[in-house]
Amino acid sequence: GAVVSQHPSRVICKSGTSVKIECRSLDFQATTMFWYRQFPKQSLMLMATSNEGSKATYEQGVEKDKFLINHASLTLSTLTVTSAHPEDSSFYICSARGTGGEKLFFGSGTQLSVL
Amino acid sequence: GEDVEQSLFLSVREGDSSVINCTYTDSSSTYLYWYKQEPGAGLQLLTYIFSNMDMKQDQRLTVLLNKKDKHLSLRIADTQTGDSAIYFCAVDGGGNKLTFGTGTQLKVEL
């Protein structure tokens, strides 16, 4: 099946710093990528939809200036958590859907811990 | 918006069958999915079913869809300890967005 690579898998940072998470589709072109956030023992919450070459669409309640999304190519989307605070600590997961595909493939997730 | 519900926990003995249930509210859903998540990992697509199907079987996995009742189930035959994980159903209502269920923690006991 298709592979989506997400890096880093785990990051610990100080409060106030910014963290970038990368999501790459390795063997297919992803016109659309999605970023989710997951709190412990909870379901996934869609944060934003990222379309190649255009601005991301953010879900209600998600601060676009806080969570910067860039989808510069058909195989790479990045999520930057700016000025991170402890409440931003969470598991972030990206997913990608190829052109004309009905399946959604997920990265392995990034555990962000803000001290 | 779409509301997707699952029971939180299921415990079975190794070798038995597991049935994980999911209910949803949006009748216009096109594709319905089952994902598996192991601790600290992303989601792994197990199987999916198109809304015009009633059943889909893939090796040990059987998906049943009752559109009238908006009920989706995943049956795992001969459940093994390696099947212990959280299972999410997800519903695609269009617009490239999936709505995930609350997740069912499956525990397989020896």
Boltz contact constraints between the chains, C-beta under 6 A:
constraints:
  - contact:
      token1: [A, 32]
      token2: [B, 96]
      max_distance: 6.0
  - contact:
      token1: [A, 43]
      token2: [B, 100]
      max_distance: 6.0
  - contact:
      token1: [A, 43]
      token2: [B, 102]
      max_distance: 6.0
  - contact:
      token1: [A, 43]
      token2: [B, 103]
      max_distance: 6.0
  - contact:
      token1: [A, 44]
      token2: [B, 100]
      max_distance: 6.0
  - contact:
      token1: [A, 93]
      token2: [B, 42]
      max_distance: 6.0
  - contact:
      token1: [A, 102]
      token2: [B, 31]
      max_distance: 6.0
  - contact:
      token1: [A, 106]
      token2: [B, 42]
      max_distance: 6.0
  - contact:
      token1: [A, 106]
      token2: [B, 43]
      max_distance: 6.0
  - contact:
      token1: [A, 107]
      token2: [B, 42]
      max_distance: 6.0
  - contact:
      token1: [A, 108]
      token2: [B, 41]
      max_distance: 6.0
  - contact:
      token1: [A, 108]
      token2: [B, 42]
      max_distance: 6.0
  - contact:
      token1: [A, 109]
      token2: [B, 42]
      max_distance: 6.0
